[in-house]
């Protein structure tokens, strides 16, 4: 982002493509003046902020379109600059013609995320809130929308700022000690500093642990349905989705490749993956399918292991469970075909052998499917989602928090055996990493990397 922030920028704020309307956004000191040059109607330079005006966009004597122009006068705008939004008809030709005309009259094309970058640079929001804008635009479920909105409103920022303020106070006292090093004066009470550091690390640790859920909400939960052939995996997928998505057959090995669909449970997206049955492959194609099954399991966050109690004995089930357990992958055991008369006795035998932690369903008859959905949701949320908690969803924030935690651990370890200058250095490191999250500490490369991922009109 090397261009001057004093220039007036322009871009289409609505998605590309033909639609009923398109909204063209201008931001900058001359935004209203430039818009007024091409607008036939009221004198925009004499109108109040937050007003809408009907008129024409004209290029000389040629009318390009009838439009509505919305005015937002600095600092009462998204960027805290003068902002104009032109609502025109959604023809690609009309939109392109108006943007070209505005550029000819003094604006320049905006870069990706440049409107939000200006909002950040002008103090309208901090960096974590700016990133939440992109998350909000990309949200595809109720939960991801709520998490992004909570962060946009500053919940995460205010929590971090409180931690940072407390650390700054102690950092200043440590710095003061350095000025009186020869007199061996202690201004920062070490017991209070130790207590504060433990408290801050407790909060940071909780935020770090929240990333697993936050990332799942943001991106969806990879959920693999696996089991032996004819366990009913495809039937279960259809029952969960309540539609005939996968081919169902009594023949083993029908599913040769993975089938992926999205299931939304209580606002969280679960990416369901139906896989080939796990067994010794009888041909090269089936072998590839089984290999892909194992690969998908290792990449998943949740594994639904489905079994038919009539087709497997307790020892085989235990072997399957042990072979499929992977670090970081939660496993739900589900016994299928509970509608069949002989299943009850088989399942009782499993429980008697110590294998009791499973849910019994009938995918074919759609029995206990709602209970399974509740279990799927609970396995991902683990009681963490109450509506007002702060969840970390951004890998950049996670890495900064981890580095903050490491610096504070060094503070704790060195409290009684290092000099004040080393203690001050570690506290400064912690403050630096916390500041990176909200943008108190920034670099051009960091801003370029963050805002280049935004859409052009935002």
ZABA-558201 format. One record per residue: x, y, z of N, C-alpha, C in turn. Coordinates in steps of 0.001 Angstrom, whole numbers, padded with zeros to 6 digits, always signed. Example, Ala and Ser with C-alpha at 12.3 -4.5 7.8 and 13.67 -1.06 7.14 Angstrom:
+013190-005690+007800+012300-004500+007800+013200-003300+007800/+012850-002250+007080+013670-001060+007140+012900+000030+007870/
% end
This chain:
+000845-001199+000000+000000+000000+000000+000879+001247+000000/+001515+001502-001105+002489+002579-001146+001903+003882-001656/+000672+003839-002249+000090+005060-002785-000306+005995-001655/-000317+007284-001977-000655+008297-000985-002090+008134-000530/-002298+008243+000780-003649+008130+001316-004430+009426+001183/-003835+010442+000585-004570+011688+000365-005331+011669-000950/-005035+010699-001814-005737+010618-003088-007158+010094-002888/-008040+010482-003793-009409+009970-003761-009469+008680-004562/-010009+007628-003937-010045+006312-004578-011479+005945-004942/-011621+005064-005929-012939+004660-006402-012922+003172-006718/-014050+002511-006456-014186+001089-006797-015658+000709-006720/-015973-000391-007358-017306-000972-007243-017406-001671-005891/-018424-001314-005091-018566-001887-003750-019453-003126-003739/-020243-003317-004782-021090-004504-004894-020389-005546-005758/-020839-006807-005732-020150-007854-006501-020188-007581-007999/-019167-008069-008700-019147-007960-010154-020269-008796-010761/-020715-008391-011939-021778-009127-012621-023024-008267-012752/-023919-008680-013621-025144-007934-013878-026138-008127-012743/-026725-007028-012281-027719-007088-011217-028650-005896-011308/-029557-005802-010369-030507-004685-010377-029797-003354-010185/-028865-003318-009210-028110-002089-008971-026641-002414-008739/-025810-001411-008919-024406-001475-008538-024103-000252-007700/-023244-000393-006718-022874+000733-005858-021392+001027-006063/-021116+002248-006505-019741+002693-006735-019348+003602-005580/-018210+003321-004978-017796+004048-003772-016572+004907-004058/-016610+006156-003603-015463+007068-003636-015096+007432-002206/-013792+007560-001923-013357+008002-000600-012111+008861-000747/-012114+009980-000043-010969+010880-000084-011411+012318+000077/-010453+013202+000247-010748+014625+000449-011609+015197-000661/-011339+014813-001914-012038+015383-003072-013193+014518-003564/-013632+013532-002770-014663+012605-003231-015942+013334-003643/-016382+014294-002830-017634+014998-003119-017454+015931-004313/-016296+016573-004382-016018+017491-005503-015984+016730-006818/-015326+015583-006826-015222+014783-008056-016599+014271-008475/-017375+013782-007514-018721+013300-007835-019590+014428-008367/-019408+015611-007795-020224+016760-008214-019943+017165-009660/-018711+016912-010128-018353+017268-011502-019146+016485-012540/-019589+015291-012177-020261+014434-013156-021740+014239-012816/-022205+014889-011737-023580+014695-011276-024446+015868-011712/-025553+015558-012330-026511+016581-012752-027708+016515-011813/-027819+017501-010951-028875+017538-009941-028525+018630-008960/-028663+018362-007680-028271+019342-006668-026754+019491-006645/-026295+020629-006126-024863+020845-005896-024461+020031-004676/-023737+018953-004909-023401+018039-003817-022502+018685-002767/-021736+019672-003166-020805+020306-002226-021537+021145-001186/-022826+021370-001397-023598+022195-000460-024616+021385+000340/-024551+020051+000224-025531+019204+000897-024967+018661+002206/-025877+018274+003087-025503+017775+004404-025039+016318+004328/-024330+015907+005360-023896+014518+005445-025093+013597+005657/-024932+012361+005226-025948+011321+005384-027264+011717+004707/-027123+012228+003480-028290+012552+002661-028149+011842+001317/-029291+011603+000669-029334+010898-000616-029979+011815-001648/-029402+011826-002859-029855+012769-003887-030039+012060-005223/-031148+012354-005891-031459+011764-007195-030978+012688-008305/-030430+012086-009352-029992+012879-010500-029389+011998-011575/-028640+012608-012479-028004+011884-013577-026490+011960-013468/-025813+010911-013931-024374+010974-014162-024186+011287-015636/-023480+012371-015917-023324+012818-017298-021858+012946-017672/-021581+012584-018906-020244+012776-019480-020410+013784-020602/-020169+015062-020293-020463+016127-021242-021969+016244-021393/-022450+016087-022643-023890+016166-022892-024571+014802-022858/-023786+013734-022620-024337+012374-022666-024680+011907-021251/-025920+011461-021088-026357+010918-019803-025988+009436-019749/-025215+009072-018721-024834+007664-018577-025870+006854-017813/-026486+007482-016789-027476+006744-016010-028164+007670-015021/-029376+007271-014617-030051+007902-013490-029564+007209-012221/-029223+007998-011200-028591+007414-010017-029113+008042-008733/-028802+007382-007629-028941+007962-006303-027543+008124-005725/-027254+009309-005187-025938+009588-004627-026074+009786-003116/-025328+009004-002356-025334+009107-000892-024060+009810-000443/-024209+010780+000460-023072+011568+000948-022762+011232+002408/-021479+011051+002697-021003+010843+004069-019788+011752+004253/-019986+012835+004984-018948+013847+005119-018048+013516+006303/-016739+013671+006094-015734+013407+007126-016055+014187+008402/-015902+013562+009585-015374+012214+009838-016449+011145+009994/-017693+011470+009610-018815+010564+009855-019006+009607+008663/-017973+008794+008445-018040+007840+007345-017232+006603+007693/-017316+005598+006852-016612+004334+007083-015108+004545+007178/-014570+005426+006326-013118+005663+006302-012701+006887+007109/-013669+007636+007626-013467+008937+008285-013005+009997+007296/-013106+009694+006004-012873+010676+004948-014225+011020+004336/-014234+011967+003397-015433+012187+002616-015699+010935+001769/-016905+010427+001848-017272+009230+001087-018544+009510+000293/-018545+009077-000963-019715+009166-001828-020015+007771-002348/-021284+007384-002287-021696+006107-002866-022750+006372-003925/-022454+005928-005145-023335+006143-006288-024058+004837-006587/-025374+004848-006412-026189+003669-006720-026743+003821-008133/-026217+002987-009031-026625+003054-010434-027263+001727-010827/-027722+001632-012085-028235+000358-012569-027070-000628-012721/-027367-001922-012553-026312-002914-012440-025728-003422-013736/-025821-002645-014800-025201-003013-016073-023685-002883-015967/-022966-003920-016407-021504-003869-016359-020970-002704-017179/-021638-002404-018314-021201-001294-019164-021376+000041-018435/-022549+000228-017785-022811+001482-017073-021812+001665-015930/-021600+000612-015150-020676+000693-014015-019274+001046-014478/-018802+000357-015520-017458+000625-016033-017347+002048-016568/-018391+002518-017247-018367+003879-017811-018304+004935-016714/-019079+004734-015626-019081+005706-014538-017730+005724-013823/-017170+004552-013575-015870+004492-012896-014793+005158-013745/-014795+004884-015051-013824+005537-015947-013986+007049-015918/-015229+007519-015874-015492+008951-015841-014981+009573-014541/-015169+008898-013436-014693+009406-012149-013169+009452-012107/-012525+008436-012696-011058+008433-012764-010570+009587-013640/-011264+009827-014741-010896+010938-015630-011020+012282-014909/-011897+012343-013897-012120+013596-013174-011327+013698-011879/-010354+012784-011676-009430+012990-010558-009301+011851-009556/-010150+010843-009645-010028+009706-008724-009044+008691-009295/-008663+007710-008498-007880+006579-008994-008491+005293-008493/-008213+004188-009174-008777+002897-008789-008237+002468-007424/-009139+001984-006580-008736+001507-005257-008078+000135-005365/-007161-000128-004458-006557-001452-004356-007411-002322-003441/-007178-003636-003456-007943-004508-002561-007829-004065-001107/-008990-003905-000458-009005-003557+000966-008626-002136+001296/-008485-001267+000294-007939+000057+000582-008913+000944+001351/-010212+000746+001178-011175+001517+001964-011043+001162+003448/-010939-000129+003740-010796-000550+005138-009420-000187+005678/-008400-000223+004830-007069+000232+005253-007124+001679+005709/-007826+002511+004957-007931+003923+005348-008712+004070+006659/-009742+003235+006826-010485+003266+008083-009555+002952+009254/-008649+001984+009053-007675+001636+010098-006681+002774+010304/-006097+003296+009236-005091+004347+009346-005668+005622+009942/-006963+005854+009727-007606+007066+010247-008220+006853+011633/-007962+005687+012239-008407+005451+013610-009860+005058+013756/-010512+004696+012667-011918+004285+012745-012049+002903+013390/-011047+002071+013198-011042+000723+013775-009605+000271+013928/-009374-000725+014785-008026-001257+014895-007851-002395+013900/-006669-002995+013900-006346-003966+012866-007176-005234+012994/-007407-005697+014205-008212-006908+014370-009659-006667+013945/-010171-005468+014169-011516-005135+013691-011556-005068+012170/-010500-004527+011573-010434-004466+010108-010445-005870+009511/-009698-006788+010126-009697-008167+009642-011062-008814+009823/-011783-008393+010859-013126-008932+011094-014086-008525+009979/-013827-007394+009325-014651-006979+008190-014594-008037+007092/-013380-008492+006778-013221-009526+005756-013882-010824+006195/-013751-011161+007476-014383-012385+007986-015902-012289+007906/-016441-011103+008186-017889-010912+008141-018410-011068+006716/-017677-010513+005757-018075-010644+004358-018051-012110+003927/-017056-012849+004415-016886-014248+004006-017696-015215+004851/-018390-014731+005891-019116-015643+006787-020201-016393+006018/-020301-017691+006277-021279-018517+005564-022161-019307+006520/-022183-018912+007790-023065-019547+008763-023374-018532+009849/-024408-018829+010634-024800-017928+011714-023672-017764+012721/-023016-018886+013060-021952-018824+014060-020774-017992+013579/-020338-018193+012317-019207-017415+011804-019561-015941+011701/-020824-015644+011374-021268-014240+011322-021227-013609+012701/-021664-014356+013724-021696-013809+015086-020292-013582+015634/-019381-014516+015371-018010-014377+015853-017340-013170+015197/-017523-013026+013864-016926-011890+013156-017522-010572+013634/-018833-010558+013870-019501-009332+014321-019039-008942+015717/-018849-009944+016584-018370-009659+017934-016977-009046+017898/-016141-009553+017000-014786-009007+016864-014818-007627+016235/-015709-007420+015255-015834-006115+014605-016273-005056+015607/-017093-005444+016554-017574-004498+017567-016529-004200+018631/-015394-004901+018573-014283-004564+019450-014149-005409+020688/-014884-006541+020768-014780-007383+021957-013381-007926+022166/-012768-008439+021104-011415-008968+021172-010429-007852+021480/-010592-006725+020797-009671-005592+020957-009665-005057+022376/-010853-004897+022954-010925-004327+024298-010295-005259+025319/-010446-006577+025110-009834-007540+026019-008311-007452+025945/-007779-007364+024727-006331-007256+024555-005806-005930+025077/-006560-004857+024862-006112-003541+025307-006012-003477+026824/-006951-004127+027508-006915-004167+028967-005652-004868+029466/-005306-005999+028824-004092-006722+029186-002864-005861+028929/-002863-005203+027790-001703-004406+027389-001508-003210+028338/-002608-002588+028724-002514-001432+029617-001874-001809+030953/-002252-002983+031466-001693-003425+032746-000194-003722+032621/+000186-004307+031479+001601-004602+031265+002423-003327+031088/+001840-002352+030398+002540-001084+030163+002886-000421+031486/+001969-000479+032442+002209+000144+033747+003444-000471+034418/+003539-001802+034384+004699-002445+034999+005969-002202+034191/+005826-002160+032862+006996-001903+032020+007602-000541+032343/+006740+000458+032594+007242+001804+032911+007960+001814+034264/+007468+001007+035211+008126+000941+036510+009477+000238+036401/+009553-000804+035586+010829-001497+035360+011825-000550+034698/+011337+000229+033715+012210+001204+033048+012719+002238+034050/+011867+002607+034993+012262+003581+036010+013375+003010+036896/+013294+001708+037161+014350+001067+037949+015703+001175+037256/+015678+001091+035914+016937+001159+035165+017609+002514+035341/+016787+003563+035510+017348+004908+035710+018034+005042+037068/+017650+004153+038011+018233+004202+039352+018989+002915+039654/+019586+002338+038606+020246+001029+038741+021358+001058+039786/+022095+002148+039845+023224+002208+040779+022768+002267+042238/+021537+002703+042455+021034+002837+043824+020260+001598+044272/+020115+000613+043367+019443-000645+043687+018039-000411+044255/+017268+000418+043536+015894+000733+043948+014926-000149+043164/+013882-000674+043835+012876-001512+043173+011531-000807+043208/+011056-000393+042031+009765+000297+041937+008622-000675+041622/+008939-001707+040838+007920-002671+040432+007876-003824+041424/+006779-003930+042153+006625-005013+043124+006601-006353+042397/+007588-007209+042702+007733-008466+041961+006566-009420+042213/+006020-009409+043404+004881-010288+043695+003650-009873+042880/+003436-008562+042789+002307-008075+041992+002517-008361+040502/+003759-008199+040059+004072-008473+038652+003869-009956+038343/+004303-010816+039286+004129-012260+039094+002633-012611+039020/+001845-012035+039902+000405-012293+039919-000247-011824+038620/+000125-010619+038182-000436-010072+036946-000047-010932+035740/+001207-011341+035711+001681-012147+034586+000932-013475+034520/+000701-014089+035664-000079-015333+035700-001506-015086+035204/-002114-013976+035625-003485-013655+035212-003559-013429+033701/-002608-012659+033174-002607-012380+031742-002375-013654+030944/-001434-014477+031399-001173-015729+030686-002373-016664+030744/-003152-016582+031838-004370-017383+031920-005367-016978+030846/-005536-015663+030659-006447-015160+029623-005917-015515+028241/-004612-015318+028021-004023-015609+026718-004115-017100+026394/-003874-017932+027402-004001-019375+027193-005403-019766+026775/-006406-019141+027382-007798-019414+027016-008075-018979+025580/-007534-017811+025197-007713-017341+023824-007040-018288+022823/-005848-018774+023172-005133-019706+022292-005948-020989+022113/-006490-021495+023212-007284-022733+023139-008580-022537+022364/-009080-021302+022316-010333-021040+021599-010171-021118+020089/-008906-021125+019613-008675-021111+018170-009250-022355+017491/-009187-023497+018170-009701-024724+017557-011173-024562+017186/-011972-024032+018122-013387-023804+017841-013567-022632+016882/-012816-021546+017107-012948-020368+016247-012638-020683+014801/-011594-021449+014583-011223-021822+013219-012266-022742+012605/-012843-023642+013422-013890-024536+012932-015127-023749+012517/-015484-022741+013308-016646-021916+012978-016389-021118+011707/-015185-020597+011573-014854-019768+010418-014798-020585+009126/-014173-021749+009182-013927-022532+007966-014860-023733+007827/-015580-024103+008887-016374-025317+008867-015574-026466+009463/-016281-027502+009895-015647-028638+010561-015562-029810+009580/-014333-030225+009254-014151-031403+008414-014629-032635+009165/-015650-033301+008656-016260-034437+009340-016315-035631+008393/-015573-036662+008724-015497-037854+007878-016413-038939+008429/-017201-039545+007536-017988-040733+007878-017220-041937+007345/-016762-042790+008241-015939-043926+007839-016451-045198+008504/-016036-046308+007959-016437-047607+008506-016186-048693+007484/-016550-049911+007837-016365-051029+006920-017436-051010+005833/-017217-051741+004728-018228-051786+003658-019578-052258+004200/-020640-051680+003626-022025-052033+003969-022415-051672+005401/-021650-050786+006039-022049-050317+007374-023199-049325+007273/-023391-048744+006077-024484-047795+005871-024037-046355+005854/-022790-046121+005458-022223-044755+005489-022970-043821+004538/-023220-044266+003321-023921-043415+002352-025363-043178+002780/-025996-044199+003351-027360-044037+003858-027382-043018+004992/-026359-043054+005845-026283-042087+006937-026081-040678+006401/-025215-040525+005400-025026-039208+004796-026357-038668+004276/-027107-039500+003573-028409-039074+003043-029370-038711+004169/-029342-039479+005268-030241-039209+006387-029890-037884+007066/-028592-037614+007234-028166-036353+007850-028546-035158+006988/-028398-035313+005676-028716-034220+004753-030207-034148+004433/-030931-035251+004758-032350-035364+004438-032605-035279+002934/-031698-035862+002163-031857-035955+000717-031010-037107+000190/-031377-037599-000988-030660-038730-001582-029435-038207-002325/-028379-037957-001590-027161-037396-002192-026208-038478-002659/-026084-039571-001902-025135-040631-002231-025871-041868-002728/-025239-042601-003634-025805-043839-004140-025741-044903-003053/-026882-045587-002825-026956-046615-001796-027174-047966-002462/-026369-048944-002074-026486-050292-002631-026093-051316-001577/-026666-052528-001685-026284-053607-000774-024925-054185-001131/-024403-053843-002329-023119-054368-002767-021986-053647-002047/-021033-054370-001460-019898-053716-000798-019004-053018-001810/-018430-051893-001393-017507-051183-002279-018184-050264-003274/-019480-049943-003056-020187-049048-003993-019544-047672-004033/-019207-047134-002847-018558-045821-002792-017071-046001-003050/-016618-045509-004207-015211-045661-004575-014417-044381-004335/-015112-043240-004307-014446-041956-004097-015183-041212-002993/-014600-040145-002504-015236-039379-001434-016340-038492-001994/-017397-038313-001205-018502-037416-001533-018579-036381-000427/-018602-035111-000775-018574-034051+000231-019818-033173+000132/-020445-032911+001276-021607-032036+001365-021516-031232+002658/-022214-030117+002722-022194-029266+003917-023501-029416+004680/-023380-029665+005987-024535-029766+006880-024408-028679+007938/-025434-027848+008069-025427-026785+009079-026203-027248+010301/-025531-027261+011455-026174-027637+012710-026020-026481+013691/-027127-025883+014066-027136-024778+015044-026174-023657+014650/-026102-023370+013354-025290-022247+012892-023859-022578+012556/-023423-023837+012750-022054-024232+012414-022078-025179+011221/-021201-024923+010254-021126-025776+009076-020210-026973+009326/-020716-028147+009014-019928-029373+009070-019796-029891+007643/-018561-030040+007176-018324-030561+005834-018270-032075+005909/-019394-032702+005605-019514-034154+005699-018834-034814+004509/-018032-035818+004795-017294-036525+003745-017607-038010+003857/-018358-038528+002871-018653-039961+002809-017498-040643+002097/-016980-041723+002682-015753-042328+002177-015966-043790+001780/-015003-044304+001062-015019-045720+000689-014859-046585+001932/-015481-047773+001905-015396-048690+003029-013970-049153+003289/-013626-049279+004573-012271-049670+004955-012174-051199+004970/-011425-051755+004057-011189-053197+003983-010028-053434+003035/-009647-054692+002882-008644-055056+001899-009245-054883+000515/-008659-053998-000292-009218-053684-001602-009112-054881-002543/-010147-055043-003399-010160-056146-004354-009656-055735-005723/-009503-054436-005965-008958-053973-007244-008265-052631-007024/-007577-052149-008081-006761-050934-007962-007605-049706-007643/-008807-049621-008249-009654-048438-008027-010133-048396-006582/-010564-049563-006065-011015-049590-004677-009862-049283-003727/-008662-049727-004066-007495-049464-003219-007234-047962-003126/-007382-047259-004251-007220-045799-004240-008278-045162-003344/-009529-045691-003428-010600-045167-002591-010312-045325-001121/-009792-046490-000722-009462-046735+000682-008324-045822+001128/-007331-045624+000250-006219-044720+000575-006720-043300+000790/-007669-042880-000031-008238-041533+000134-009034-041432+001433/-009691-042516+001798-010409-042529+003076-009460-042256+004227/-008350-042967+004251-007380-042796+005336-006789-041384+005314/-006581-040840+004136-006054-039479+004018-007056-038466+004566/-008341-038641+004221-009377-037726+004700-009519-037796+006220/-009387-038996+006776-009485-039145+008228-008383-038349+008921/-007170-038443+008392-006039-037733+009013-006184-036222+008911/-006978-035739+007932-007160-034295+007735-008410-033767+008444/-009181-034654+009056-010469-034254+009616-010331-033765+011053/-011362-033065+011506-011455-032665+012912-012383-033606+013671/-013280-034263+012925-014253-035161+013534-014415-036395+012666/-014359-037558+013276-014551-038830+012582-015793-039512+013150/-016768-039756+012288-017928-040567+012657-017642-041990+012179/-017324-042866+013131-017056-044261+012752-018363-045038+012878/-018851-045521+011751-020132-046215+011683-019889-047715+011573/-020624-048494+012371-020451-049947+012296-021800-050652+012371/-021823-051847+011800-022979-052729+011833-022639-053859+012795/-023326-053918+013915-022980-054877+014967-023097-056323+014507/-023906-056568+013479-024048-057942+012983-022881-058355+012091/-022121-057403+011619-021045-057693+010678-019657-057593+011303/-019586-057314+012591-018286-057099+013228-018345-057598+014670/-017247-058135+015153-017185-058566+016542-016470-057505+017373/-016570-057631+018683-016035-056604+019581-014542-056393+019384/-013789-057490+019205-012339-057370+019030-012005-056600+017758/-012746-056868+016673-012509-056157+015402-012856-054675+015542/-013936-054396+016248-014326-053000+016468-013243-052264+017251/-012727-052895+018280-011671-052278+019072-010428-052024+018233/-010082-052981+017358-008928-052811+016467-009141-051633+015524/-010360-051523+014966-010657-050395+014066-010523-049064+014797/-011044-049005+016007-010985-047755+016780-009534-047354+017015/-008713-048315+017430-007310-048010+017727-006543-047603+016475/-006836-048240+015334-006102-047933+014103-006514-046601+013499/-007749-046151+013788-008254-044918+013173-008065-043690+014056/-007721-043874+015304-007525-042722+016183-006288-041933+015755/-006490-040638+015528-005411-039750+015103-005342-038552+016051/-004147-038005+016268-004030-036817+017130-004874-035663+016590/-005638-035048+017461-006438-033898+017065-007745-034228+016381/-008067-035526+016231-009309-035934+015572-010250-036534+016615/-011395-035887+016823-012406-036438+017719-013135-037582+017010/-013489-038624+017750-014166-039764+017148-015510-039998+017815/-016563-040134+016992-017883-040531+017462-018154-041947+016976/-018484-042850+017881-018834-044217+017507-020343-044303+017332/-020765-044794+016175-022195-044867+015874-022527-046273+015386/-023447-046928+016097-023931-048243+015683-025156-048053+014800/-025114-048602+013586-026203-048434+012630-027152-049641+012669/-028280-049468+011988-029274-050542+011772-029930-050987+013072/-030223-049999+013931-030868-050316+015208-032298-050807+015021/-032845-050665+013814-034206-051138+013545-034274-052653+013355/-033129-053288+013138-033108-054737+012927-033204-055460+014267/-034005-056525+014341-034274-057191+015627-033030-057704+016334/-032063-058245+015589-030920-058885+016235-029865-057896+016728/-030009-056615+016377-029004-055627+016765-028933-055433+018283/-030079-055459+018940-030123-055167+020378-029237-056115+021168/-029328-057416+020861-028516-058395+021579-027039-058200+021301/-026706-057913+020048-025308-057681+019676-024742-056476+020419/-025507-055394+020455-025035-054174+021109-024902-054376+022615/-025777-055184+023199-025660-055494+024624-024360-056241+024905/-023994-057133+023968-022737-057877+024118-021543-056935+024029/-021628-055941+023136-020543-054952+023019-020394-054173+024325/-021523-053768+024874-021474-053005+026128-020886-053847+027258/-021232-055111+027266-020716-056009+028304-019206-056180+028192/-018671-056036+026963-017231-056178+026758-016467-054886+027023/-017211-053826+027381-016557-052554+027693-016675-051509+026597/-017241-051872+025449-017437-050916+024349-018838-050329+024444/-018973-049311+025258-020310-048760+025523-020477-047320+025063/-019387-046694+024643-019446-045269+024320-019851-045057+022861/-021048-045500+022515-021523-045308+021146-023000-044936+021148/-023427-044336+020039-024825-043967+019842-025426-044929+018829/-026622-045402+019099-027285-046345+018208-028325-045614+017356/-028258-045805+016021-029180-045147+015090-029638-046142+014028/-030639-045732+013279-031001-046427+012048-031007-045400+010937/-029961-045433+010098-029866-044465+009012-030976-044674+007996/-031327-045938+007749-032361-046254+006759-033721-045708+007181/-034065-045914+008456-035369-045474+008961-035308-044072+009572/-034122-043477+009578-033905-042124+010121-034275-042041+011606/-033911-043076+012336-034148-043095+013778-032930-042544+014512/-033186-041654+015461-032154-041059+016331-031132-040217+015549/-031525-039754+014366-030630-038898+013582-030465-037531+014255/-031548-037017+014849-031436-035728+015548-030485-035837+016740/-030530-036975+017447-029599-037181+018561-028159-037211+018059/-027951-037831+016903-026608-037856+016317-026148-036447+015962/-027038-035637+015388-026684-034254+015053-026282-033480+016306/-027014-033700+017398-026674-033032+018659-025287-033445+019135/-024963-034723+018961-023643-035218+019355-022546-034638+018467/-022828-034520+017175-021862-033930+016243-021578-032485+016637/-022640-031736+016913-022488-030332+017318-021709-030221+018625/-022084-031052+019613-021434-030985+020928-019958-031337+020843/-019603-032256+019949-018200-032658+019829-017331-031522+019310/-017927-030627+018518-017166-029494+017979-017136-028320+018944/-018271-028054+019574-018395-026859+020419-017826-027092+021819/-018040-028280+022368-017528-028645+023699-017922-027633+024768/-019129-027107+024657-019638-026194+025674-019045-024804+025645/-018238-024490+024619-017538-023194+024605-018363-022061+024017/-019389-022376+023229-020105-021347+022481-021342-020905+023266/-021229-019788+023978-022347-019277+024768-022919-017981+024205/-022213-017360+023270-022764-016179+022608-022005-014895+022842/-021264-014791+023959-020574-013530+024236-019079-013714+024479/-018558-014938+024221-017141-015173+024448-016304-014687+023266/-015033-014463+023531-014105-014072+022478-013432-015318+021926/-013529-015519+020627-012903-016660+019974-011859-016167+018982/-010712-016788+018985-009660-016459+018021-009918-017249+016748/-010003-016560+015611-010284-017231+014339-009186-017001+013311/-008202-016175+013666-007201-015742+012700-005839-016332+013088/-005173-017005+012139-003892-017646+012435-002836-016613+012825/-002920-015405+012275-001964-014347+012644-002125-013984+014116/-003369-013886+014565-003616-013578+015972-003122-014709+016868/-003364-015945+016446-002918-017098+017222-001406-017078+017415/-000670-016839+016336+000797-016834+016425+001291-015704+017329/+000652-014542+017247+001046-013423+018100+000762-013727+019572/-000368-014367+019846-000693-014738+021223+000292-015773+021761/+000664-016729+020923+001641-017740+021350+002989-017106+021676/+003411-016133+020875+004674-015443+021134+004572-014579+022399/+003393-013988+022624+003178-013222+023865+003298-014133+025075/+002664-015297+024989+002719-016266+026090+004158-016689+026381/+004942-016935+025324+006341-017333+025497+007143-016228+026178/+006898-014969+025781+007613-013844+026394+007251-013706+027873/+005976-013894+028210+005552-013777+029603+006068-014937+030453/+006218-016107+029844+006834-017225+030567+008287-016890+030910/+008968-016220+029979+010350-015776+030259+010362-014749+031395/+009335-013893+031446+009229-012927+032547+009107-013661+033872/+008230-014666+033913+008030-015431+035146+009298-016169+035566/+009947-016797+034585+011146-017579+034903+012318-016702+035346/+012333-015454+034854+013464-014594+035174+013205-013599+036282/+012012-013691+036886+011609-012705+037879+012629-012553+039017/+013162-013675+039483+014028-013631+040662+015514-013779+040344/+015846-014007+039076+017264-014265+038791+017827-013515+037597/+017086-012532+037070+017660-011708+036008+017544-010249+036412/+018349-009438+035803+018342-008007+036112+017149-007325+035453/+016892-006100+035898+015719-005365+035424+015739-005142+033911/+016953-004977+033332+016999-004701+031898+016511-005900+031088/+016845-007135+031510+016355-008314+030812+014856-008505+031043/+014403-008185+032243+012981-008279+032547+012198-007289+031681/+012722-006091+031562+012081-005077+030731+012017-005512+029273/+013081-006163+028811+013140-006623+027424+012023-007636+027134/+011811-008593+028057+010782-009613+027855+009377-009012+027921/+009174-008052+028811+007869-007388+028891+007610-006604+027601/+008646-005941+027095+008494-005210+025831+008141-006151+024683/+008757-007347+024696+008432-008334+023662+006957-008725+023734/+006462-008957+024938+005046-009305+025103+004149-008175+024610/+004500-006936+024974+003727-005776+024518+003762-005654+022996/+004913-005952+022407+005067-005870+020950+004115-006831+020256/+004081-008077+020716+003249-009080+020049+001762-008812+020258/+001385-008329+021451-000014-007940+021656-000390-006780+020744/+000549-005838+020605+000305-004679+019751+000179-005036+018285/+000839-006114+017851+000732-006545+016463-000694-006956+016107/-001420-007493+017066-002781-007973+016797-003705-006810+016485/-003665-005769+017311-004594-004657+017138-004055-003560+016227/-002761-003655+015873-002202-002664+014966-001476-001538+015653/-001292-001647+016984-000459-000658+017681+000962-000727+017133/+001386-001930+016770+002674-002166+016119+002389-002696+014724/+002843-002002+013688+002580-002435+012308+003820-002222+011449/+003822-002916+010314+004816-002685+009273+004075-002620+007951/+004698-002020+006959+004071-001933+005637+003800-003320+005060/+004740-004246+005277+004567-005606+004755+003362-006292+005391/+003189-006075+006703+002060-006676+007403+000744-006140+006850/+000643-004832+006690-000587-004234+006170-000854-004685+004742/+000201-004752+003939+000054-005210+002545-000503-006627+002515/+000021-007476+003363-000395-008879+003385-001851-009014+003827/-002261-008240+004822-003626-008342+005347-004643-007795+004354/-004428-006574+003877-005467-005911+003084-005490-006362+001628/-004418-006989+001155-004427-007499-000218-005405-008654-000378/-005834-009248+000739-006778-010376+000679-008227-009917+000662/-008473-008621+000815-009829-008088+000783-010317-007986-000666/-011632-007852-000820-012163-007549-002143-011886-006076-002456/-011917-005738-003742-011511-004400-004195-012357-003304-003528/-013678-003478-003484-014554-002397-003016-014660-002255-001515/-013864-003055-000776-013936-002980+000689-012604-002526+001267/
% end
